[in-house]
Amino acid sequence: MAGLVERFGKTGFAALTSLIWALPMAAWAGSADLTPIDTTAYPRIALGVGVVMLIVWLVLISRLGHIQASGRPHRLDLARMSASEKRWTLALAAFVTGLIAWLNGAATVDLRPLGAAVQSGKPGPILFGVTLAGFLVIMLAGIWISWRRSGQAFQRRRSSALLE
């Protein structure tokens, strides 16, 4: 645990380890939607795993205060981030969230009726399909741009810390 805190910082460690409960909870939410249709979905199992892992994560976070992190710059060190780095990191989180929402919708919605409507040449479904594709392109471009800008802001902060 101390090695991960040293590598990612306390905020980065908390964010990274939150995936141990967030992913099972997302699986629970997705399978709970499908339960009336798909009899092979077992949302209670995913919920149980998610709750157990949430408890494990809370125990990890409670012990995080006892671990000392070095003074070197960490990527997700909110207290030391410049305003530009915070802004680009927030933009990155927003675009990633938008992409996850798009993927969740694509995974849980039956798109066959949309495909049939687009093939029939109706303008409304075509516009909707183009809008969905445009949203995906915007989220991917936003992730790419904000990842690069956030990284550049971190490199500026890290190089200024090395000069001090």
Steps between C-alpha positions, in 0.01 A plus 500: 500500500783739583654435159178597323467814713860589415435449130157664464469724808214477747234642266616283212501192722145574616381557143672191362386267776141629476474285187486187718147593605390729215527234229287238682245771580486596132449134412219485755332808354526360148378153591216639714368675189510175304353268765137507375617415148812291551453215748876431503576836665559468874501855640511387865839336449650815346341712775643271768848510349475879466393550864777270630758680288366838616565390859852385403560837329380692807742301717783582256410869503481505880860372515617751240549773759775301672716475187744778420538602138821656376514864400555423133227618262217254442261520207182527709625716786209743523665727755800562274326514162504823304166648394568391141576143606185483711292635212638250246473210744137591566438519125661158460273355771195655333584359157578155642167507684325593174671212320401255775140625477505451122644148537245414768219615274643310203533184709155506656277635222385289209607702195341273241187719465723803441693312232180400326367856515825639361493247215147609413632853444300684765669833582434492877678170569784596264548827690487310831761249377726781379457674837598181685806457279588869542474470878741206493748691283478806727559290814802325345648827373435665836676215681798522268534881524439524875738207569777677307434840660475352849826314443671814376381695806631222726836502322524877555422453870746213531780688325444808716512280811829351385646849456417594857 
